[in-house]
Amino acid sequence: MNDAMDKEAMMSSRGNRMRLAGLLMLGMGTAVQAAGLSLAFVDMDRVFSEYYRTKLADAQLKEQADKFTEQRDELVQKLQDLRKEFNQARTAAQDGSLSAEARRAKQDEAEKLLVQIREEESNLREFEQTRQKQLTDQGRRMRNRIVEQIREAVEDYARTEGFAAVLDYSGDSMNGVPVVLYVHRSVDITDEVIELLNKGSE
């Protein structure tokens, strides 16, 4: 019940934030228009996805993720081979057709293999945690750099064209309805920002 109440409170809080953001945007737009200044809109999701540096970053992250998967597969295969050897040694240690000395030797071998298995399991867990964190951190750094480059491009374009403010219209409200329902092409600078960012990248 507490979880349900917490979830309801969180949803209510988020809804309040979205409504507040909408009111702030409305208030900003009204103030800008009242001052005789022009307002522009941009689809940041589209700009981000169509920016050539985003595609380069995605390709780089995919390449590293593929290498991670390849290295992980090698560690998993090594672990599977050790488990197979362990099972064979353990079975032989219980084989009555072997001499007592041979069974003891197989038992010793199985115990050593079990130690190796535990070590390799630990190595695999550590490798997965470390590499996943590295990929996540690198992806976050790349995204932050790209967003900053986009923000600077939007600001430069807005100053050049004389816009007093630029609002992102790519977000949706809590009920899935876009925060901005309509944007006239004359104040939508998405294409222009994309062209500016990708200039010279061909």
C-alpha positions as CSV (number, residue, x, y, z in Angstrom):
1,M,0.0,0.0,0.0
2,N,2.9,2.3,0.8
3,D,4.4,1.6,-2.6
4,A,1.1,2.5,-4.3
5,M,0.9,5.7,-2.3
6,D,4.5,6.6,-3.1
7,K,4.0,5.9,-6.8
8,E,0.8,8.0,-6.8
9,A,2.6,10.8,-5.0
10,M,5.5,10.6,-7.5
11,M,3.1,10.7,-10.5
12,S,1.2,13.6,-9.0
13,S,4.5,15.5,-8.4
14,R,5.7,14.9,-11.9
15,G,2.3,15.9,-13.3
16,N,2.5,19.2,-11.3
17,R,6.0,19.8,-12.7
18,M,4.8,19.3,-16.3
19,R,1.9,21.6,-15.7
20,L,4.2,24.2,-14.2
21,A,6.6,23.8,-17.2
22,G,3.6,24.4,-19.5
23,L,2.5,27.5,-17.6
24,L,6.1,28.8,-17.6
25,M,6.3,28.3,-21.4
26,L,3.0,30.0,-21.8
27,G,4.0,32.9,-19.6
28,M,7.4,33.2,-21.4
29,G,5.7,33.3,-24.8
30,T,3.2,35.9,-23.6
31,A,5.9,38.1,-22.1
32,V,8.1,37.8,-25.3
33,Q,5.2,38.6,-27.5
34,A,4.2,41.5,-25.3
35,A,7.7,42.9,-25.6
36,G,7.4,42.8,-29.4
37,L,10.1,40.1,-29.6
38,S,10.0,36.9,-31.7
39,L,9.8,33.3,-30.3
40,A,11.2,30.2,-32.1
41,F,10.7,26.5,-31.5
42,V,13.0,23.5,-32.1
43,D,12.5,19.7,-32.0
44,M,15.5,18.7,-29.9
45,D,14.8,15.0,-30.3
46,R,15.1,15.3,-34.1
47,V,18.1,17.5,-34.0
48,F,19.9,15.1,-31.7
49,S,19.1,12.0,-33.8
50,E,20.0,13.7,-37.1
51,Y,23.2,15.4,-35.9
52,Y,26.1,13.6,-37.6
53,R,28.1,13.5,-34.3
54,T,25.3,11.6,-32.7
55,K,25.6,9.0,-35.4
56,L,29.4,8.8,-35.0
57,A,29.0,8.4,-31.2
58,D,26.4,5.7,-31.6
59,A,28.7,3.8,-34.0
60,Q,31.7,4.1,-31.6
61,L,29.6,2.9,-28.7
62,K,28.3,0.0,-30.7
63,E,31.8,-1.0,-31.7
64,Q,32.9,-1.0,-28.1
65,A,29.8,-2.9,-27.0
66,D,30.5,-5.5,-29.6
67,K,34.1,-5.9,-28.3
68,F,32.7,-6.2,-24.8
69,T,30.3,-8.9,-25.9
70,E,33.2,-10.8,-27.7
71,Q,35.4,-10.6,-24.6
72,R,32.6,-11.7,-22.4
73,D,31.8,-14.6,-24.6
74,E,35.4,-15.8,-24.4
75,L,35.3,-15.6,-20.6
76,V,32.0,-17.5,-20.6
77,Q,33.4,-20.2,-22.8
78,K,36.4,-20.6,-20.6
79,L,34.1,-21.0,-17.6
80,Q,32.0,-23.6,-19.4
81,D,35.2,-25.6,-20.3
82,L,36.3,-25.5,-16.7
83,R,32.9,-26.8,-15.5
84,K,33.0,-29.6,-18.1
85,E,36.5,-30.6,-16.9
86,F,35.3,-30.4,-13.3
87,N,32.3,-32.7,-13.9
88,Q,34.5,-35.2,-15.7
89,A,37.0,-35.2,-12.9
90,R,34.2,-35.5,-10.2
91,T,32.6,-38.4,-12.1
92,A,36.0,-40.2,-12.4
93,A,36.6,-39.7,-8.7
94,Q,33.5,-41.8,-8.1
95,D,34.3,-44.5,-10.7
96,G,34.7,-47.8,-8.9
97,S,36.6,-49.3,-11.8
98,L,39.5,-47.0,-11.0
99,S,42.1,-47.7,-8.3
100,A,41.8,-45.8,-5.0
101,E,44.9,-43.8,-6.0
102,A,43.4,-42.8,-9.3
103,R,40.2,-41.8,-7.7
104,R,42.1,-39.7,-5.2
105,A,44.0,-38.0,-8.0
106,K,40.7,-37.2,-9.8
107,Q,39.3,-35.9,-6.5
108,D,42.2,-33.6,-6.1
109,E,41.9,-32.4,-9.7
110,A,38.2,-31.7,-9.2
111,E,38.9,-29.6,-6.1
112,K,41.5,-27.6,-8.0
113,L,39.1,-27.1,-10.9
114,L,36.4,-25.9,-8.5
115,V,38.7,-23.2,-7.1
116,Q,39.5,-22.1,-10.7
117,I,35.7,-22.0,-11.5
118,R,35.0,-19.8,-8.5
119,E,37.9,-17.4,-9.5
120,E,36.6,-17.3,-13.1
121,E,33.1,-16.6,-12.0
122,S,34.4,-13.7,-9.9
123,N,36.4,-12.4,-12.8
124,L,33.4,-12.6,-15.1
125,R,31.2,-10.6,-12.7
126,E,33.9,-8.0,-12.2
127,F,34.5,-7.7,-15.9
128,E,30.8,-7.3,-16.7
129,Q,30.3,-4.6,-14.0
130,T,33.4,-2.7,-15.0
131,R,32.8,-2.7,-18.7
132,Q,29.1,-1.9,-18.4
133,K,30.0,1.1,-16.2
134,Q,32.6,2.2,-18.6
135,L,30.2,2.1,-21.5
136,T,27.4,3.8,-19.6
137,D,29.8,6.6,-18.4
138,Q,31.2,7.1,-21.9
139,G,27.8,7.2,-23.4
140,R,26.7,9.8,-20.9
141,R,29.8,12.0,-21.6
142,M,29.3,11.8,-25.3
143,R,25.6,12.7,-25.0
144,N,26.4,15.7,-22.7
145,R,29.0,17.0,-25.2
146,I,26.6,16.6,-28.1
147,V,23.7,18.3,-26.2
148,E,26.1,21.2,-25.4
149,Q,27.1,21.5,-29.1
150,I,23.4,21.6,-30.1
151,R,22.6,24.2,-27.5
152,E,25.4,26.4,-28.7
153,A,24.2,26.0,-32.3
154,V,20.6,26.9,-31.3
155,E,21.9,30.0,-29.4
156,D,24.0,31.1,-32.3
157,Y,21.2,30.7,-34.8
158,A,18.7,32.5,-32.5
159,R,21.0,35.5,-32.0
160,T,21.8,35.7,-35.7
161,E,18.1,35.6,-36.7
162,G,17.0,37.9,-33.8
163,F,14.9,35.4,-31.8
164,A,14.4,36.4,-28.2
165,A,13.8,32.8,-27.0
166,V,13.8,29.2,-28.3
167,L,11.6,26.5,-26.9
168,D,11.9,22.7,-27.3
169,Y,8.6,21.2,-28.5
170,S,9.6,17.6,-28.6
171,G,8.4,16.6,-25.2
172,D,5.0,15.2,-24.2
173,S,2.9,15.8,-21.1
174,M,2.0,13.1,-18.6
175,N,-1.0,11.9,-20.6
176,G,1.0,11.6,-23.8
177,V,-0.1,14.9,-25.4
178,P,2.6,17.1,-26.7
179,V,3.4,20.1,-24.5
180,V,3.3,22.3,-27.6
181,L,0.4,21.3,-29.8
182,Y,1.2,23.3,-32.9
183,V,4.2,25.2,-34.3
184,H,4.0,27.2,-37.5
185,R,6.8,26.5,-40.0
186,S,7.9,30.2,-39.9
187,V,9.0,29.8,-36.2
188,D,10.2,26.2,-36.4
189,I,14.0,26.4,-36.7
190,T,14.6,22.6,-36.5
191,D,15.7,22.1,-40.1
192,E,18.0,25.2,-40.0
193,V,19.7,24.0,-36.8
194,I,20.3,20.6,-38.3
195,E,21.7,22.1,-41.4
196,L,24.0,24.3,-39.4
197,L,25.3,21.5,-37.2
198,N,25.9,19.1,-40.2
199,K,27.5,21.8,-42.4
200,G,30.8,20.5,-43.8
201,S,30.3,16.9,-42.5
202,E,29.8,15.3,-45.9
